[in-house]
């Protein structure tokens, strides 16, 4: 099958006629035993990643080819690097230090929450006391009102006139 000329783009013309020296990026990943995403990450993150020599296909799904020897040199350097040397971080904290900091954090949280619980318990007790007091006063006020209404009714008992109930409505006896 022949490929239209516009679907083949040589970015490094010096490799034209030497296609056997090129390797597709997914084949390159298999060649060195890494995933395709590792190769993709290398290509994005490292300026010294081998430059693409050939693009085949149209659009975003183009196949990318790099020189095999350049890729192998780059991959060997990447795979032989000591893990973490690319990062500018200091030494890792020992797990004992991390665990002791966790314990200190949790102890502080427990102390804070215990204090909060005590304050809320005190507030709840005072709220309950105020609620009992107001319920008792409500009962006393209702009894006083009923006594006054009964006294007024007894005074008006001889009259056959309509009376006004405590809620303001006029009722007949």
C-alpha positions in Angstrom: 0.0 0.0 0.0 1.4 3.4 -0.9 1.0 6.4 1.3 0.1 9.8 0.0 3.1 12.2 0.0 1.5 14.7 2.3 1.1 12.0 5.1 4.9 11.5 5.3 6.8 14.3 6.8 10.6 14.2 7.2 11.7 16.4 10.0 15.3 15.2 9.7 15.9 14.7 6.0 19.3 13.1 6.7 17.5 9.9 7.6 15.7 9.6 4.3 16.7 6.3 2.7 17.9 5.1 6.1 14.5 4.2 7.5 15.9 1.0 9.0 17.7 3.1 11.6 14.5 4.6 12.9 12.2 3.2 15.5 8.5 4.0 16.2 8.0 5.4 19.8 5.9 2.5 21.0 8.4 0.0 19.6 11.1 2.0 21.3 9.3 1.6 24.6 9.1 -2.2 24.2 12.8 -2.2 23.1 14.0 -0.9 26.5 11.2 -2.4 28.7 9.2 0.7 29.7 5.7 1.8 29.0 4.6 4.0 26.1 3.6 6.7 28.6 7.2 6.7 30.0 8.5 7.4 26.5 5.9 10.1 26.0 6.8 11.7 29.3 10.5 11.6 28.5 9.7 13.3 25.1 7.8 16.1 26.9 10.1 16.7 29.8 13.6 16.3 28.5 15.1 18.7 26.0 17.8 16.1 25.1 15.2 13.5 24.0 16.0 12.5 20.4 14.3 14.7 17.9 11.6 13.2 15.8 13.0 12.2 12.4 9.8 11.1 10.6 6.0 11.7 11.0 3.7 9.3 9.2 -0.1 9.7 9.0 -2.4 12.6 9.2 -3.6 14.5 12.3 -3.0 13.8 15.9 -2.6 10.1 15.4 0.6 10.4 13.5 3.2 7.8 14.0 6.5 9.3 15.3 9.9 7.8 14.5 13.2 8.6 16.2 16.7 7.3 15.4 17.1 4.0 17.3 20.7 4.6 18.4 19.9 8.1 19.8 16.9 6.7 21.6 18.9 3.8 23.1 21.6 6.2 24.4 18.9 8.5 25.9 17.0 5.5 27.5 20.1 4.0 29.0 21.0 7.3 30.6 17.4 7.7 32.0 17.2 4.1 33.2 20.7 4.2 34.9 20.0 7.5 36.6 19.7 7.2 40.4 16.0 7.6 41.4 15.4 11.0 42.7 18.5 12.7 41.4 16.5 14.9 39.1 14.6 16.4 42.0 16.1 19.1 44.1 14.7 17.8 47.4 16.5 17.0 50.5 16.7 13.7 52.2 13.4 12.0 53.1 12.3 12.2 56.7 12.5 8.8 58.5 9.1 7.1 59.0 9.7 7.2 62.8 9.8 11.0 62.6 6.6 11.1 60.5 4.8 8.8 62.9 5.8 10.8 65.9 4.6 14.0 64.3 1.3 12.2 63.5 1.0 11.1 67.1 1.7 14.7 68.3 -0.9 16.1 65.9 -3.6 13.6 67.0 -2.9 14.2 70.7 -3.3 18.0 70.1 -6.6 17.4 68.2 -7.9 15.1 71.0 -7.0 17.7 73.7 -8.7 20.5 71.7 -11.8 18.4 71.0 -12.1 17.3 74.6 -12.0 20.9 75.7 -14.6 21.8 73.1 -16.8 18.9 74.3 -16.6 20.1 77.9 -17.6 23.6 76.9 -20.5 22.4 74.8 -21.6 20.1 77.6 -21.6 23.1 80.0 -23.5 25.2 77.5 -26.0 22.3 77.0 -26.6 22.0 80.7 -27.2 25.7 81.1 -29.6 25.6 78.0 -31.5 22.7 79.6 -31.8 24.6 82.9 -33.1 27.7 81.2 -35.6 25.5 79.2 -36.9 24.0 82.5 -37.2 27.4 84.1 -39.2 28.8 81.2 -41.4 25.8 80.9 -42.2 26.2 84.7 -42.9 29.9 84.2 -45.2 29.2 81.2 -47.2 26.7 83.4 -47.5 29.3 86.1 -48.6 32.0 83.7 -51.2 29.7 82.2 -52.6 28.8 85.6 -52.8 32.5 86.5 -54.6 33.3 83.3 -57.1 30.4 83.9 -57.7 31.7 87.4 -58.4 35.2 86.2 -60.7 33.9 83.4 -62.6 31.8 86.0 -63.0 34.7 88.3 -64.4 36.9 85.5 -66.8 34.2 84.5 -68.0 33.8 88.0 -68.7 37.5 88.3 -70.5 37.6 85.0 -72.3 34.3 85.7 -75.5 36.0 86.7 -75.6 37.9 83.4 -76.8 36.2 80.3 -74.8 38.5 78.1 -72.1 37.1 75.8 -68.6 37.1 77.2 -65.2 37.5 75.7 -63.0 34.5 75.9 -59.3 34.8 76.8 -58.3 34.6 73.1 -60.5 37.6 72.3 -63.5 35.8 70.7 -67.0 36.6 71.7 -68.9 33.5 72.8 -72.5 33.0 74.1 -73.2 31.1 77.3 
